[in-house]
Amino acid sequence: MALRFADGALWALDQRRLPWREVELELRSAQEVVAAVKGLSIRGAPLIGVAAAYGVAIELERDPQTLERACAMLAGARPTGVNLARAVARVETAAVRAPPGRAAALALAEARAIHDEEEAASALIARHGADELAGRRRILTHCNTGALAAPGRGTALAVIAELADRGELEMAVVAESRPLLQGARLTVYELRRLGIAHELIVDGAAAGLIASGQIDAVVVGCDRVAANGDVANKVGTYAHALAAAAAGIPFVVAGPTSTIDPDCPSGADIVVEERDGEEVRTAVFGPDGASGPLTVPGTPCRNPAFDVTPAALVTALVTERGVVRPARGGALNAFHDIHVKR
């Protein structure tokens, strides 16, 4: 379990140490949750939303006067994924509306509700996505979108797992996902635990395999879907979408309706997080967590954590409420309206 709330604390599997060690972090303040999210101990758009929701509740239990500061700190931990700010806003609203002395309890209840909703969404995404990709036996995926990224089975990786359960999957092909290797470290770790056949490739090999007919479909997760259907996801996703379009194979995005942002007109309006260039200059080697240089020390680096795939390249958006084809415009707003009115 990537994330759980128990004994007044948030317990998170430290994803920086995977796949070599399984270590839980004990988080007892909003500041500690922020540090875990920024440092990628907790990651994945739905999961960091849930973590931030619990972070607000934990902080209110410590000091009821810190609501505004805690919410601002948590909502700003990572800018690209919309789930984070939305979950914080929901818990903040519950706390503000609470009777005297009940803010922390009602904030925790709202955080638990968000957690439950995302877990239920995961199961439905798996089913809808597997239906969408029926007959596609070799599936390429990028980054990590399983139980380490979202409550329950995950998003895109949940679709792959459901295909495997149905006996319809021949091979999951995993792009390594530089620079932090979420595919190589985390997706392979999950697939091994699930007993699903898989192959790891370097990111640069994907387009060639797609072009040669060795990939039947691409399925990825998402961190934010703009109102026009443009999709922000882990950097490298756009390249897979271009290759899929050139080869005429499906490029499917899987994510809960909580990632749809009707207030964001297009992908041009999505803030793409730029992370420390040191992540590009160095790599982690082995279970001791030691790092080493990959290039000349001090080399100037750009490190955008995400890129934006235009809606025109998205074959379908799979959500817990069904599949949008093509994934743009009014249909997205209808899905989001249903979600927020729940």
Secondary structure, DSSP 8 states (H G I E B T S, - for coil): --EEEETTEEEEE-TTSTTT---EEEE-SHHHHHHHHHTTSS-SHHHHHHHHHHHHHHHHHH-GGGHHHHHHHHHTS-SS-HHHHHHHHHHHHHHHTS-TT-HHHHHHHHHHHHHHHHHHHHHHHHHHHHHHTTT--EEEE-S--STTTSSTT-SHHHHHHHHHHTT--SEEEEE--TTTTHIIIIIHHHHHHHT--EEEE-GGGHHHHHHTT--SEEEE--SEEETTS-EEEETTHHHHHHHHHHHT--EEEE--GGGEETT--SGGGS---B--THHHHEEEETTTTEEEESSSTT-----BSEEEE-GGG-SEEEETTEEESS--THHHHHHHHHHHT-
